[in-house]
Amino acid sequence: MAAGIELYNDVLNQKGSPALYSDILANRPAFGFTGRLFISTDTNEIYRDTGTSWVLISGGGASVNIYNSNGSLTGTGIQ
């Protein structure tokens, strides 16, 4: 099975929809909901809830700033 499909299957919650949360790492909820993902907005890391712990699945990427042609900032994101 392709890695992306396997991860997708692991992320599905009981009703078949993805459970994704984001906040600063200090506000990450307690583990216990298998398959849930948490995106840390201050460290740019992604964690997966195994039901018994949070496991880091993606290290912090670089922040990206998006600018208009006039030089004004239009958004930021994680790469």
PEFEN-V187757 format. One record per pair of residues at least 12 apart in sequence whose ideal C-beta (glycine too) atoms are under 6 Angstrom apart, sorted by the first residue. I is the first residue (numbers start at 1). GAP is how many residues later the second one is. D is the distance in Angstrom with one decimal. If there is no record, write none. Layout:
i=I gap=GAP d=D
i=I gap=GAP d=D
//
This chain:
i=10 gap=25 d=5.2
i=11 gap=24 d=5.1
i=11 gap=26 d=5.8
i=19 gap=17 d=4.2
i=20 gap=17 d=4.9
i=21 gap=17 d=5.0
i=22 gap=17 d=4.0
i=22 gap=19 d=5.5
i=24 gap=17 d=5.8
i=24 gap=18 d=4.4
i=25 gap=15 d=4.2
i=25 gap=17 d=5.8
i=25 gap=18 d=5.4
i=31 gap=18 d=5.0
i=31 gap=22 d=5.4
i=31 gap=23 d=5.2
i=33 gap=16 d=5.3
i=34 gap=17 d=3.8
i=36 gap=13 d=4.2
i=43 gap=17 d=5.1
i=44 gap=16 d=3.9
i=44 gap=17 d=5.1
i=44 gap=34 d=4.9
i=45 gap=15 d=5.1
i=46 gap=12 d=4.0
i=61 gap=17 d=5.2
i=61 gap=18 d=4.5
i=62 gap=17 d=5.1
i=63 gap=13 d=6.0
i=64 gap=13 d=4.9
i=64 gap=15 d=5.3
//
